[in-house]
Amino acid sequence: MASAMQLNVKPIRLAFHSKLDSKHSHKPARISCAAATPSKRYSITLLPGDGIGPEVISVAKNVLKLAGSLEGIEFSFQEMPMGGSALDLVGVPLPEETLSAAKQSDAVLLGAIGGYKWDNNAKHLKPETGLLQLREGLKVFANLRPATVLPQLVDASTLKKEVAEGVDVMVVRELTGGIYFGKPRGFGTNESGEEIGFNTEVYAKYEVDRIARVAFETARKRHGKLCSVDKANVLEASMFWRKRVMAIAAEYPDIELSHMYVDNAAMQLVRNPKQFDTIVTNNIFGDILSDEASMITGSIGMLPSASLGASGPGLFEPIHGSAPDIAGQDKANPLATVLSAAMLLKYGLGEEKAAKRIENAVLETLNKGFRTGDIYSAGTKLVGCKEMGEEVLKSVDSQVLTVA
């Protein structure tokens, strides 16, 4: 168990900080490199979901299998319906059988959910409701969202090169509390008889304390800087948030803690993103800021995420949506899902070497100039989802890997 909150992972480590080994043995056959006898076995629940989800999950599954086989790891995969596909199949966005399978597995890898087809459904019949139910069912409360500008893709950022170059931010978002879950909520009428809709932003002490500890531990494994984002000049819930974060800070005297109001943080992320190392914030602010941070990198098609709890399987997923407009056309970028698989290995299973193989393979594939449409630029080679996956597999197999 990790020292931080006894998370079901090894101590949190930095995503994307692996560098390519300078020596590679380019072998013609992939499977020939596999370990003869698997020494470890894990069960993985795959939730392909909707839109491009099945396409990117298919690529990530193959990459997981190969990286695992090279490190003596065997996976058993079980695909289960979720989201719109589950609605069409059984009438609910998260079938009981799916949640049960997820709970019993060692980790869960999700593709994408949602689509125009279900936009007008009642709330309890929306694909997104299934995702909230899954997070709640797995009791995952800490969402880790890296936003790293890879040197190969710095020109894909909409920010000036000198602003985007070198950006490496980790957003730690509280995932199961706050305004998305707070009560009372609903619709009604006010004292003037007008219709109203209302939600409640509420946090308990234990909710703030546990996410703060995860954030401090994350910052400790990075560069020792943590910025807590709130709206303590207006909101009582944020005042309480800041009070608790400051209390937990006493346990981490080696971490430099700062505070920033969310409106200023949103501005600073595009003005000078390199000032941030690790950010911790509540559910709704984290939802918004992590998406903003992701776009600094140039494409949400490149970014993974991990959702972790105190015990049980973690949930790993790309941050992009289901992209129904390009579904089934072999245009999707699978790299965010592939990197989510690497996070699954690193944070969910503690398999650092297999995770590093995947991270290195993605970097090597980009170094070779392969690009899907969302990250394409002149002078690079445009490929589809399947071919990008094949190139990553080649790079996974070609590595001579040394991990300290």
Stockholm file with secondary structure:
# STOCKHOLM 1.0

chainA/1-404         MASAMQLNVKPIRLAFHSKLDSKHSHKPARISCAAATPSKRYSITLLPGDGIGPEVISVAKNVLKLAGSLEGIEFSFQEMPMGGSALDLVGVPLPEETLSAAKQSDAVLLGAIGGYKWDNNAKHLKPETGLLQLREGLKVFANLRPATVLPQLVDASTLKKEVAEGVDVMVVRELTGGIYFGKPRGFGTNESGEEIGFNTEVYAKYEVDRIARVAFETARKRHGKLCSVDKANVLEASMFWRKRVMAIAAEYPDIELSHMYVDNAAMQLVRNPKQFDTIVTNNIFGDILSDEASMITGSIGMLPSASLGASGPGLFEPIHGSAPDIAGQDKANPLATVLSAAMLLKYGLGEEKAAKRIENAVLETLNKGFRTGDIYSAGTKLVGCKEMGEEVLKSVDSQVLTVA
#=GR chainA/1-404 SS CCTTTTCSSSSCCCTTCCCCCSCBCCCSCSGGGSCSSCSEEEEEEEEEESTTHHHHHHHHHHHHHHHHHHTTEEEEEEECCCTHHHHHHHSSSSCHHHHHHHHHSSEEEEEECCCGGGTTSCGGGSHHHHHHHHHHHHTEEEEEEEEECCGGGGGGSSSCHHHHTTCEEEEEEECSSGGGTCSSCEEEECTTSCEEEECCCCCCHHHHHHHHHHHHHHHHHTTSEEEEEECTTTCHHHHHHHHHHHHHHTTCTTSEEEEEEHHHHHHHHHHCGGGCSEEEECHHHHHHHHHHHHHHTSCGGGCEEEEEESSSCEEEEESSCCCTTTTTTTCCCCHHHHHHHHHIIIIISCCHHHHHHHHHHHHHHHHTTEECGGGCCTTSEECCHHHHHHHHHHHHHHBCCCCC
#=GC SS_cons         CCTTTTCSSSSCCCTTCCCCCSCBCCCSCSGGGSCSSCSEEEEEEEEEESTTHHHHHHHHHHHHHHHHHHTTEEEEEEECCCTHHHHHHHSSSSCHHHHHHHHHSSEEEEEECCCGGGTTSCGGGSHHHHHHHHHHHHTEEEEEEEEECCGGGGGGSSSCHHHHTTCEEEEEEECSSGGGTCSSCEEEECTTSCEEEECCCCCCHHHHHHHHHHHHHHHHHTTSEEEEEECTTTCHHHHHHHHHHHHHHTTCTTSEEEEEEHHHHHHHHHHCGGGCSEEEECHHHHHHHHHHHHHHTSCGGGCEEEEEESSSCEEEEESSCCCTTTTTTTCCCCHHHHHHHHHIIIIISCCHHHHHHHHHHHHHHHHTTEECGGGCCTTSEECCHHHHHHHHHHHHHHBCCCCC
//
